Amino acid sequence: MITLYGVGAGFGLPEISPYVMKTEVQLKMAGLAYEKRRGMREEAPKGQVPFIDTDEGVRIGDSTFIRGYLERTYGLDFDEGLTARERAEAWAIERMMENHFSWAMTQSRWLDPQNFAKGPAQFFDGAPPAVREGVLEQVRQNVHAVGIGRHSELEVVALAVRSMAAVAAILEDKPYLFGKRPCGADATVFALLAAILTPFFPSELKRRAEGFGTLVAYVDRLMAQFYPEFEWDLEGAVRRPVAA
Ligand SMILES: N[C@@H](CCC(=O)N[C@@H](CS)C(=O)NCC(=O)O)C(=O)O
């Protein structure tokens, strides 16, 4: 059986890492059995979660390469039924969410002092303060290196809102990005939007995400479908209309 290494439930989410959630949702979409364990960066092929151990005992890191392995090995195509153009759009949406939007999410989780204190700081319980400060500084440098860390909070929110508006425009009133069945990119979009909408971390970005009714309903729907046992507690807050 495949072993999926992730972080685990927390922060009001069934899985703290959106990349692990993406892989977990793709495993669920494929109906593949897996067991889940806590993964340590030091054991990860790429120093990050998710990673998996395959049935053959091979360890694979990175959610996109894990997806490729699942498709090749089990004869799957998560984008089955999509046209060449839709496949290209799905890839573009995924890159936008992973390589841009997710950095705004990282910034609001790690670099907002209150969110950091109630969230990521708990990863360092019992560790010397220097370790926590070292990792925090690394995150700050990463966010700066990708560019997001160079903007004001309002500018970051404005960029992230454009990404959410783009997703909402593609989604329209469909149940999934490209129609009646979820594709690979739905796992990514769902995971990253849930990471923003969780009531655990208040932020301006979350407030603006709440203004996209179709995205809120989409996350609610996919949460019920893929994590039916999880109590997705939105406290009624996200259903309140918010001025865009
Ligand atoms: N490109 C990777 C990104 C994974 C990623 O950013 N994982 C984060 C957790 S959400 C991580 O392990 N960060 C630790 C680190 O970068 O040191 C993927 O798609 O799997």
The ligand as a MOL file (V3000), in Angstrom:
LIG
                    3D

  0  0  0     0  0            999 V3000
M  V30 BEGIN CTAB
M  V30 COUNTS 20 19 0 0 0
M  V30 BEGIN ATOM
M  V30 1 N 6.6760 21.7620 -5.0130 0
M  V30 2 C 6.3770 21.0490 -3.7910 0
M  V30 3 C 6.0370 22.0490 -2.6890 0
M  V30 4 C 5.8580 21.3660 -1.3340 0
M  V30 5 C 5.9690 22.3190 -0.1750 0
M  V30 6 O 6.1420 23.5360 -0.3250 0
M  V30 7 N 5.8760 21.7460 1.0250 0
M  V30 8 C 6.0310 22.5140 2.2340 0
M  V30 9 C 4.8750 22.2490 3.2010 0
M  V30 10 S 3.3820 22.9750 2.5950 0
M  V30 11 C 7.3140 22.0720 2.9530 0
M  V30 12 O 7.5660 20.8980 3.0890 0
M  V30 13 N 8.0930 23.0400 3.3890 0
M  V30 14 C 9.2930 22.7800 4.1350 0
M  V30 15 C 10.4850 23.3820 3.4790 0
M  V30 16 O 10.3890 23.9150 2.3500 0
M  V30 17 O 11.5440 23.3470 4.0960 0
M  V30 18 C 5.2440 20.0600 -4.0250 0
M  V30 19 O 4.4300 20.2880 -4.9350 0
M  V30 20 O 5.1830 19.0310 -3.3380 0
M  V30 END ATOM
M  V30 BEGIN BOND
M  V30 1 1 1 2
M  V30 2 1 2 3
M  V30 3 1 2 18
M  V30 4 1 3 4
M  V30 5 1 4 5
M  V30 6 2 5 6
M  V30 7 1 5 7
M  V30 8 1 7 8
M  V30 9 1 8 9
M  V30 10 1 8 11
M  V30 11 1 9 10
M  V30 12 2 11 12
M  V30 13 1 11 13
M  V30 14 1 13 14
M  V30 15 1 14 15
M  V30 16 2 15 16
M  V30 17 1 15 17
M  V30 18 2 18 19
M  V30 19 1 18 20
M  V30 END BOND
M  V30 END CTAB
M  END
